[in-house]
Amino acid sequence: MTLTRAALGLSALMTLAAPAWAIDVAPGDYAIAPAGTNIGLLYWQHQSAGSFEINGAEVPASRAAVDVGVLRGLHYTEAFGMPALIQAVLPVVSFDTARLGGVDQPTRQGFGDLTLGFSVWPVQPDNPETGTTLGLTAFLTAPTGNYAFGEVSAGSGGWVLTPQVGLVQGLGGGLYLDAVLDVALSADHTEAGTRVSRSPAGQAQAYLRKQFGQATAVSFGVSSQRGGKV
């Protein structure tokens, strides 16, 4: 693999919610809000990686660090006789470090890819405190971000469909188990005469959440990602 192809892989690794990877969720995301509810959210994350592998071989002296702000809007409604949610997610990316094999890579900062999501809840609890909530979501990510082939970019350059299933299980006493499973399916695209493809990327997430009120909660969880090879 050439250095250009390696830089593209580093971009896919470090961009928040990049189509090569699955969709991160926050604890409580699959709780149902009343129809007509509108919510605007702003997230900030700092991500870093101290190693990078190509075909199972580690590239020494590689490091990446990125700050990501995420704009998210949600509108709760009804569809097919079920609660439903329409949402949009847009990351804004700033790379602090992008080094591969000891060589600093060119970067493209700015807006990442826009993701649109549509959710429905076929299973709704009579009592959320102890009942089960099950939701289904389809995310579509468009290649709208600041992207350049061969550079570490805020965008990914390709379309992605990510089906997702989310479970909220009430345990009583304000305790909840949030579990989410999804898979990102990336469409192939051609850049500078090179065909770029990514294998499906799966992600499983689980959180134990203690809800103290509508606006206050504490949670602990784990997330595991597999696939997404460029």
BAVEX-88155 format. One record per residue (C-alpha): chain; z, y, x. Coordinates in nm, 2 decimals. Layout:
! residues N
(A (Z Y X))
...
This chain:
! residues 230
(A (0.00 0.00 0.00))
(A (-0.09 0.34 0.14))
(A (0.16 0.63 0.17))
(A (-0.01 0.80 -0.13))
(A (0.05 0.50 -0.35))
(A (0.41 0.48 -0.23))
(A (0.47 0.84 -0.32))
(A (0.34 0.77 -0.67))
(A (0.59 0.49 -0.69))
(A (0.87 0.72 -0.58))
(A (0.78 0.96 -0.86))
(A (0.80 0.68 -1.12))
(A (1.14 0.58 -0.98))
(A (1.30 0.92 -0.99))
(A (1.17 1.11 -1.29))
(A (1.42 1.10 -1.58))
(A (1.28 0.90 -1.88))
(A (0.96 0.84 -1.69))
(A (0.73 0.62 -1.89))
(A (0.76 0.34 -1.62))
(A (1.12 0.31 -1.73))
(A (1.29 0.27 -2.06))
(A (1.46 0.54 -2.28))
(A (1.82 0.63 -2.19))
(A (2.05 0.68 -2.49))
(A (2.39 0.85 -2.54))
(A (2.68 0.67 -2.71))
(A (2.66 0.74 -3.08))
(A (2.29 0.80 -3.08))
(A (2.24 0.54 -3.35))
(A (2.51 0.67 -3.58))
(A (2.35 0.80 -3.91))
(A (2.36 1.17 -4.00))
(A (2.29 1.30 -4.35))
(A (1.93 1.37 -4.45))
(A (1.85 1.74 -4.38))
(A (2.07 1.75 -4.07))
(A (1.91 1.94 -3.77))
(A (2.05 1.91 -3.42))
(A (1.95 2.08 -3.09))
(A (2.09 1.93 -2.76))
(A (2.07 2.02 -2.40))
(A (2.15 1.76 -2.13))
(A (2.18 1.78 -1.75))
(A (2.17 1.50 -1.50))
(A (2.17 1.46 -1.13))
(A (2.01 1.14 -1.00))
(A (1.99 1.01 -0.64))
(A (1.86 0.71 -0.45))
(A (1.92 0.62 -0.09))
(A (1.67 0.34 -0.06))
(A (1.31 0.25 -0.16))
(A (1.13 -0.08 -0.18))
(A (0.76 -0.16 -0.18))
(A (0.67 -0.52 -0.27))
(A (1.02 -0.63 -0.19))
(A (1.03 -0.47 0.15))
(A (1.26 -0.17 0.21))
(A (1.11 0.15 0.35))
(A (1.37 0.29 0.60))
(A (1.47 0.66 0.60))
(A (1.38 0.71 0.24))
(A (1.59 0.92 0.00))
(A (1.54 1.10 -0.33))
(A (1.75 1.34 -0.53))
(A (1.66 1.52 -0.85))
(A (1.82 1.75 -1.11))
(A (1.70 1.71 -1.47))
(A (1.76 1.92 -1.77))
(A (1.66 1.76 -2.10))
(A (1.58 1.96 -2.42))
(A (1.62 1.74 -2.74))
(A (1.57 1.83 -3.10))
(A (1.65 1.60 -3.40))
(A (1.58 1.61 -3.77))
(A (1.73 1.35 -4.00))
(A (1.55 1.26 -4.32))
(A (1.46 0.96 -4.53))
(A (1.16 0.72 -4.51))
(A (1.07 0.39 -4.69))
(A (1.40 0.42 -4.88))
(A (1.60 0.42 -4.56))
(A (1.77 0.69 -4.34))
(A (1.52 0.82 -4.08))
(A (1.51 1.04 -3.78))
(A (1.23 1.24 -3.61))
(A (1.30 1.37 -3.26))
(A (1.14 1.53 -2.96))
(A (1.26 1.51 -2.60))
(A (1.13 1.72 -2.31))
(A (1.27 1.70 -1.95))
(A (1.26 1.98 -1.70))
(A (1.27 1.84 -1.34))
(A (1.37 1.99 -1.00))
(A (1.35 1.77 -0.69))
(A (1.61 1.84 -0.42))
(A (1.49 1.57 -0.18))
(A (1.19 1.34 -0.18))
(A (1.16 1.16 0.16))
(A (0.97 0.84 0.22))
(A (0.98 0.67 0.56))
(A (1.14 0.98 0.71))
(A (0.85 1.20 0.58))
(A (0.92 1.47 0.32))
(A (0.68 1.42 0.03))
(A (0.50 1.70 -0.16))
(A (0.66 1.76 -0.51))
(A (0.56 1.89 -0.85))
(A (0.85 2.05 -1.03))
(A (0.87 2.17 -1.39))
(A (0.82 2.01 -1.73))
(A (0.81 1.64 -1.76))
(A (0.64 1.43 -2.02))
(A (0.70 1.50 -2.39))
(A (0.85 1.21 -2.59))
(A (0.84 1.19 -2.97))
(A (1.05 0.94 -3.15))
(A (1.07 0.80 -3.51))
(A (1.37 0.59 -3.62))
(A (1.47 0.41 -3.94))
(A (1.79 0.22 -4.02))
(A (1.73 -0.11 -4.21))
(A (2.10 -0.20 -4.19))
(A (2.36 0.06 -4.30))
(A (2.73 0.00 -4.32))
(A (2.94 0.06 -4.63))
(A (3.23 0.16 -4.39))
(A (3.11 0.28 -4.05))
(A (3.47 0.23 -3.91))
(A (3.43 -0.15 -3.92))
(A (3.07 -0.21 -4.03))
(A (2.74 -0.27 -3.86))
(A (2.46 -0.02 -3.81))
(A (2.12 -0.13 -3.70))
(A (1.83 0.11 -3.62))
(A (1.47 0.07 -3.50))
(A (1.29 0.34 -3.31))
(A (0.93 0.38 -3.18))
(A (0.90 0.63 -2.89))
(A (0.56 0.77 -2.78))
(A (0.55 0.95 -2.45))
(A (0.25 1.18 -2.38))
(A (0.13 1.27 -2.02))
(A (0.20 1.64 -2.07))
(A (0.42 1.69 -1.76))
(A (0.34 1.86 -1.43))
(A (0.16 1.57 -1.25))
(A (-0.05 1.52 -0.94))
(A (-0.17 1.19 -0.80))
(A (-0.01 1.12 -0.46))
(A (0.28 1.37 -0.52))
(A (0.63 1.32 -0.64))
(A (0.58 1.47 -0.99))
(A (0.78 1.58 -1.29))
(A (0.52 1.39 -1.50))
(A (0.38 1.04 -1.49))
(A (0.01 1.08 -1.58))
(A (0.00 0.81 -1.85))
(A (0.08 0.72 -2.21))
(A (0.38 0.50 -2.29))
(A (0.50 0.33 -2.61))
(A (0.86 0.23 -2.61))
(A (1.00 0.02 -2.91))
(A (1.38 0.02 -2.92))
(A (1.65 -0.14 -3.13))
(A (2.00 0.01 -3.15))
(A (2.33 -0.14 -3.28))
(A (2.66 0.03 -3.36))
(A (2.95 -0.20 -3.44))
(A (3.27 -0.04 -3.58))
(A (3.58 -0.21 -3.43))
(A (3.84 -0.01 -3.62))
(A (4.08 0.25 -3.50))
(A (3.80 0.49 -3.39))
(A (3.65 0.23 -3.15))
(A (3.28 0.15 -3.16))
(A (3.04 -0.07 -2.96))
(A (2.70 0.09 -2.90))
(A (2.43 -0.15 -2.77))
(A (2.06 -0.07 -2.72))
(A (1.76 -0.27 -2.60))
(A (1.41 -0.15 -2.54))
(A (1.09 -0.21 -2.35))
(A (0.84 0.05 -2.21))
(A (0.47 -0.04 -2.24))
(A (0.26 0.18 -2.01))
(A (-0.11 0.23 -2.05))
(A (-0.33 0.20 -1.74))
(A (-0.50 0.51 -1.62))
(A (-0.73 0.61 -1.33))
(A (-0.64 0.88 -1.07))
(A (-0.87 0.99 -0.79))
(A (-1.07 0.66 -0.83))
(A (-0.75 0.45 -0.81))
(A (-0.64 0.25 -1.11))
(A (-0.27 0.29 -1.17))
(A (-0.09 0.03 -1.38))
(A (0.28 -0.04 -1.45))
(A (0.43 -0.37 -1.57))
(A (0.65 -0.35 -1.89))
(A (1.00 -0.21 -1.81))
(A (1.30 -0.34 -2.01))
(A (1.64 -0.18 -2.04))
(A (1.97 -0.29 -2.19))
(A (2.25 -0.05 -2.25))
(A (2.61 -0.10 -2.39))
(A (2.89 0.14 -2.44))
(A (3.25 0.12 -2.57))
(A (3.32 0.44 -2.74))
(A (3.65 0.59 -2.87))
(A (3.59 0.86 -3.13))
(A (3.87 1.11 -3.17))
(A (3.68 1.33 -3.42))
(A (3.33 1.44 -3.52))
(A (3.29 1.64 -3.20))
(A (3.51 1.46 -2.95))
(A (3.46 1.11 -2.80))
(A (3.51 0.92 -2.47))
(A (3.29 0.63 -2.37))
(A (3.23 0.38 -2.09))
(A (2.92 0.17 -2.05))
(A (2.67 -0.01 -1.84))
(A (2.29 0.00 -1.82))
(A (2.05 -0.25 -1.66))
(A (1.68 -0.20 -1.60))
(A (1.41 -0.45 -1.51))
(A (1.04 -0.43 -1.45))
(A (0.83 -0.12 -1.43))
(A (0.65 -0.22 -1.11))
(A (0.37 0.02 -1.01))
